[in-house]
Every structure is written in structure tokens, then in C-alpha cells.
Amino acid sequence: MFARIIEEAPTFFTYYNGLLLMEAMAATFMLSAVGCVIGFGAGFFLAVARRTTSLGLLPLRVSTFGFVEAFRRIPFLVTLMLVFFIFEIVKIDISLFSVALISVCLIATAFIAEIIRGGLESVHQTQWDTAAAMNFSLAQTLIYVIMPQAWKIILPPVFSFFILFIKDTALASQIGVVELTYAGKILNNKGFSAALVFGSILVLYFVISYPLARFGVWMESRLASSRNR
């Protein structure tokens, strides 16, 4: 095996193969990053919606609860196929990358909404009651009272979810999105050794994930020290 890897290495590590892998690596990162950024914004809205108490907003709370619980329990691959076939049925011409991105956003929104809800509820109820007694609106309560305390609880698990989700985007290869795993299949089908191809893919996943993981550890330690103070 090692002899074959050494033999194939000069023809494997070429400009065009490297370009394919770099483009696939960028697609993998973009799926996770854009999905989690959009998911954070949408998830924040859903988490806040679940904190409302107005009777008129009951349908919003129920639909929000249903969305979060459903997409937290549906596997990513099933969501991916569901979104793919919905666009096929309604005959909307959309790129495979966009299909994967929409699927990532749906899953990320559901999981991050639950993380943010937990962060909001980590702030003691007396803080909410005090803001209400001072006649703060919900927006003012969140901006001036709750979020300055809750974001230290919210950010570390959101960042950890982002890193873990990088690996899950490999499932986008099932519909033909050219991310790292799909690029590995392309190169393997060209006749290159599976050990060489997917060993390289492993290294590239590590290159994406490890610096982000170290940054997450550093950020969590900083937030922990600020909470202790």
C-alpha cells in the first residue's frame, strides 16, 4: 500500500487536483459557515418567539416549537433529500449547492434556536421580571439586560456545533455537491489509491477543524474567566 502511495503521489499532487480539493474545501467551509450564520439569526428569532407570552402569538410559539423539534430529530440526509425533491417537484431550477445550503440552514436554525433558548433561560427569571417592572419592551430587555449575560453561555456551544457540522456537510455529496468527500470520490474514481485520496481528505478536514477548535477553546476559557470575575 505504501509503495503504491509513493508511486502515485507525483501524479496525484498536481495543480488541477489541488485546485479541485481547494474548491471542495472552500465549499465545505462555506456550507457550514453560511449555514450557521443564517441559522444563528433565524434561531435567535425562534428562541425569542418561544419566550413571548401573548395569547395572540400562540400560533407562532406552537409553529416555532414544531419546527425546532422536527428538524432537531430529522437526520440531515433526510432533510437534504426532502429539500432536493421538493424543488424537483415544483420544478424550480436551483443549484445543488443552494439545495444543500438551504438544508444546512434548516438544521442549523433548529439546533441553534435550542442553544439560544437555553442561554436565555440561564438568566434568572428575576432579571426578566425586573426589566418588566421598569416597563422595558422585549427588545430593550434582550439588548440591555438579558443578552449581555446570556451570550457568554450561548457562544461556546454554538461554536462547537459549527465545528461538528463541518463533518456533517459531507452528506451533501449524496446529491452531487462537490465538497471534500465528493472530490475524494472523483479522484478515487480516476484510479488513485483510496488510502492516498481519503488520507488527503482527512488532512484537509483536520486543517479546517483544528484551528477553529483551538479558537473555540480559547474563546471558552476567556468567557469562563469573565464569568468567574
Secondary structure, 3 states (H helix, E strand, C coil): CHHHHHHHHHHHCCHHHHHHHHHHHHHHHHHHHHHHHHHHHHHHHHHHHCCCCCHHHHHHHHHHHHHHHHHHHCCHHHHHHHHHHHHHHCCCCCCHHHHHHHHHHHHHHHHHHHHHHHHHHHCCHHHHHHHHHCCCCHHHHHHHHHHHHHHHHHHHHHHHHHHHHHHHHHHHHHHCCCCHHHHHHHHHHCCCCHHHHHHHHHHHHHHHHHHHHHHHHHHHHHHHHHHHC
